Amino acid sequence: MRKNTKRVAFASGLAVLSIVALAACSSGSTTSTPAASAGAGGIDLAAAGCPATVVIQTDWNPEAEHGHLYQLLGPNPVIDANKKSVSGPLYANGAATGVNVEIRSGGPAIGFQTATSQMYADNSITLGYVATDEAVQLSADQPTTAVFAPLDKTPLMIMWDPATYPNVKTIADLGKTGAIVRYFGGSAYMEYLTSAGILSKTQVDGSYDGTPANFVADQGKAGQQGFASAEPYQYQYEVPAWGKAVNYQTLNDAGYPVYASTVSVKTADLSKLSGCLTKLVPVLQQAEVDYFKDPKAVNTLILDLVTQFNTGWVYSQGMADYSVKTQVDTGLVGNGDNSTLGDMDTARVQKIIDLDTPIYAAGGKAVKTGLTAADIFTNQFIDTSIGMK
């Protein structure tokens, strides 16, 4: 389970919208799609040295935060409901690139293991989603290097009931009330919040299981971990027992500027994939720009994947629409402090290294000796001309 970053599916108590399956997609198939030749004058990823199939391991079930990946798929993608994956020719700017892409779900599909562990267990995986603090934690044994950050800010947040706490505007304000704050135990960010004095160790409760039951049962007296692009909508519109707004502050705004779900490679593979990444990373950047310009078709696919994969993850059209709007409106996605989408900031990465190194050491997990931001990410493949407008 992605206890340090994600929520568990609301398996009950949520409304599920009916979804019309995409007629062009096949269910439960294990048939691979032949890679289409690169379009004339288009981007040729085969010639750039990319694998015949670029395999991307995500960290959760299909959702709008992953829309940039599903944007890569051309017409007639092949859905494998057994493997919880979808594949087909990899497209850029409406043309085939000469290779395929396979997008694999995380979370329940991989036994709640990290994408990093999957990358090290399966050499067919080209890229995986890795949060910065995870990269720090595993830097000695399973090093990864991020090459593209689809989320400029982490959606991870702490939420509370505004009726119970009308004067609370920040996590620090919530801390001063003495309210219990539930979270997934073992999360590095909570060690940061308590060591910084934002919350006290006596008020945090690591028993959160991802369901709304306790939050509803205590009528909002406790704060709770969540995602800014998900739970505020879910609790107001899809948890009938609650049915009202929540307030929140993201971990980024509370001083923990972790990058979530960075597209990463195993560090040892960086050199041999360099030619491929030079061409592929700008394709990823542009796919994200294109997705947020018009997410409708991709979100239809995402909803269909959720239905066919049937992992217990509940995802509705309303949730997808809310996620897209919230990601843009709150700057979870965007160009940051320049005009480029997907690049990472050295100072932010170094801050996470500095914050988390002693936290992991105290827990018996030593990070790479002399770890620096340059070990965790590179912007060398980013096309600085591609950004959100």
N, C-alpha and C positions, 0 to 999 in steps of 0.2 A: 504494500500500500504506500502511496506517495504521501506519507504522513507529514513530511516537512513542507509540502507545497500545495497539496490538492485536497479536494473534498471527495468523499465517497458518494456514490450514487444515492439519491433519495429513492430507494426501492419501493417505498409505499408512501401514500398520502399526497402524491403529486398528480396533477392532471396530465394526461398524455394526449396530445393531439393526433388525429388520424393523419397518416402520411401516405400519399400516393407514391408507390415505388416507381423509380425510373425505369421505363420500359426497355431502355437500351442496356441496362446492367443485368448481369447474370448473378444468381445467388448460389452460394455454396460451391462454386466452380474452382477447380485448381488449374485450369487451363491458362497458360501464359500467353500474352499477346505479343506477336512478332513486332519488333521495333520498326516503326516507320522510318524511311529514309529522311534525312534532314531536308527541309524545304529549301528550294532554290533561293539563295541569297539570305537564308536564315542562319540561325545559330546551330553549329554542328558540334554537339557534345561528344559524339563518337570520335571525331577527329581530334578533339581536345584531350582524349585519353580517359574519358569517363567510363565506368563499367557499363556493360551491355544493359544491366538493370541497376539503376541507382536506388538502393534500398534505404528508406528513412524510417527509423524507429521513433515513434512519438512517446510521450510520457502519460498519455491518458486516452480516454475514449474520444471519438470524433466530436469536435466542437468548433465554434466559430473562431476561437483563438488559434486554431490550426488551418484556418481558411486559405492561407497563402500556399500551403502544401497541396491541398485538393484543387487549387487553381491550376496546378501543373498538369492535371489530367486533361486529355483531349476527349473527343467523343467516344462513347461506348467503353467506358472503363469496366474492368472485370472485378467483381466483388467476390471475395472468398469469405463466406460467413463463418466457416470453420476456423480459418486462420486469423479472422478479424483483420483482414487486409484488403486493399483495393489497388489495382495496378492497371497500367496501360502505357502507351507511348507518352513520353514526356514532351509537353508542348511549351513553346515560348513565343509570345506575340502571335498566337494563332497558328503556328506552324510546328511540325514535328522537328525534333532535334537529333534524331538518329539513335536515341537510346530510350529505354523504358524507365518508368518510375514505379516503385512499389512502396506504398505507405502503410506501415503496420501500427496498429493501435497498441497503447500501453495500458497501464492500470490493471484491471482484471484480466485482460487478454494475455498478460505475461506474469500473472501471479503477483501483481503489485511490486515487481522488481523494478530497479532503476533502468533507464535506457542505457546507462553506462555499463551495467552488468551484462545486458543483452549484447552490446557491441563487442565486449570482450569474450563472450561465449560463442558468438556467431560471426565469423569473418565475412559473411555475405552482406552484413549491414555496413553501408557506406557512411551514413550520417545518423546522429541521434540527438534528441533533446536533452540538454544538460543545464541545470541551474548553476549559477556561479558558485554558490556555497557547496553544492555537490561536487563540483570540479575541484574545489579546494580540499574538501574532505578526502577525495579519492586520488589526489595528485601524486601520492607516493606509489600506489599500487596499480591504479587504473587511470593514468593521465589522459585527459582529453583537452582539445583546443577548440574553442568556439570560433566560428568563421562568419556567423551572421546572427544578429539578435532581432528576431521578429517583434519582440515586446521591448519597448524602450524603458518601461517601468513595470515592476511586478504587480500583478493584480492582487496578490496576497494582502489580506487586511484583517483587522479586528473590528467587529461590528457590535452595536449595542442598541437598545430600545430608546428612542428619543423621548418617549413619554415618561419612562422611568428616570432617565438622566437628561433632562432638558438643558442643563448647562454644560454638558460634556461635548467638546468639539474635537478632542484628540485622544489618542490612546493614553497619553500622560494624564489628561483630565480624568479619564476612566480609572486610572490607577489610584488617583487621589481619593476616589469614592470608596475604595476597598472592595469593589465588586469582584466576584470570582470571574476569571477569564479562562474559558475552556479552549484547548488546542490539542493538536496531535502530539503526543509525548515524543521527546527526542528531537524536537525541531531546534535548529541552531538559532533561528531568529528570536525564539523566546528566551534563550540564554542571553542574547544581546539585550533584549528589553529589560530583563531583570538585573543584569550586571550594570546597565546604564541607569538604573533607578527609575525607569519609566513605569515599570510594574514591580511589585514586590514578590518574592518567592512564595510568600504565604498566601497570595491570592490567585496564583495560577494553578490550573488543573489540567493535567495532561491526559484526561480520559475521553476527550472528544472523539466520537465515532463517526462523524460525518452526517449524522441524521439530525433533524430538527427537534427531536423528542424532548431533550432536556431544556433547550431554549424556550420551547413552548410551555413545558410543564412548570418552569419557575417564573413564567410570565415576564421574561425579559430582565430579570434581576441580574443575570450574568452576562458578561461579554462572551464573544465567540469568534474563533477563526473562520475565515471564509475567503471568497474571491470577489473582488469588486465588480467583476464582469458576470457574476452569476447569482450569488445568494440574495442580494437586494431585490432582484426580480422574483426569484423563487419564493422567498418568504412572503412577499406582498401578494403575489398572484397565484402561486402554485402550492402553498401550504395553507389550506383552508383554516386550520386551527390557529394560525397566526394572522394572516391576511392584512398586514399593515406594513408601513415603511420601517426600515432600519437605517441608522446612521453608521458611518464607518470612517476609518483612516487607514490608508495603505501603509505597508511596512516601509516603502520607499520614502513616504512623507514623514515617517517617524524616525528616519535616520539610518535605515538599513537598505541601501540602494542596490540590492541584488538584481541581477538579470535572470529572469525566469525563462526556461525553455529555449536556451540558445542552441542553434543548429551547430553541432560539433562533430569533430572526427577524433579517432584515437590519435594521440600525439605522434606516435610512430608512423602513422599513415600520411601525415601532413605533407611530407616531401613528395612521395610518389603520387599523391592526388593533386599536387599543385597545379598542373596544367588543366585538369578537370575543374578545379575550384575557381580558377581564373575566369572561366566561362560560366560555370554553374551558379556561383554566388550572385552575380548580377541578374541572372534569370530568377532566382529566389526573391531578390529585391523587387524586381518588376512585377512578379506574380502577386506579391503582397499589395503593391500599389493598385494593381488591376482588381484584386479581390475587393478592396475597400471602395473602389469606384462603383462596383456593381456586384454585390455579394449574392444576389438572388439565386442564380443557378447553382453555385457552389453550396449554399446553405441547403438547397433542396437535396443535393447529393449527401451532405452531412446527415440530414434527418433520415434519409433512406439507409445510410450505413448504420446509424444507431438502431434502427428498427431491425435490420437484418442481422447485425452482430448479436443483439439480444443479450447483453451482459448484465442487465439490471440498471444500466445508466439511463436516466430519464432526461430527454431533451426535446423541447418544443420549439415551434416556429417563433413564439413570443420570446423565448429565451435567446434564440439565435439573433433575432432582431435587436433585442436589448444589448446583447454582448457586443455586436458590431458598433452600435451607437455609443455605448459607454467606453469602449476601447478608444474610439476617436475623440470623443468629447472630453475625456479626462486625461488624455495624453498617454494612455497605456501603450498605444502605438503612435508613432510619429517620428519626426526627425530630430527630436531632442534640441540641443542648442546650436545645431547647424542646419544645413539643407539636405542632409543625407539620411536615408533610411537604413537601419540595420547595423551601423557601426557602433562600437563600444568605447567607453571612456576609461582611460587608464586609471585615473584617480578613483573612480567608483569601484573598479575591480580590486585595486590595491586596498581600498578601505574594507572590503569584505574579507580579503586575505588577513588584514591586520585584526579585524574583529573576531574572525572565526578560528584562526590558528590556535590561540590559547583555549578557546572553547572545546575544540576537538582534542587538544592535548589533555585537557582535564578529564575528558571522557575516555582516554586511553587510545586515541587515534592520532598518530603523528602525521603531519602533512609533509610534503617534499621539503627537504632541507633547502633553505634559501629561496623558497617559492616567491616568484614575482608575478605581476600582472601579465608579463610577456609569456609566461608559461601557460596561462589560462586562456588567452584569446589572441587573435590577430585580425587587424583590419586590412591586411594586404590584398585581399581579394574583393573588397568592397568597391563598387563603382560610385564615386562621390557625386556623380551627376544624377543619381536616381534617388528621388525622395517623394514624400507625400506633398501634394500641392494644396 
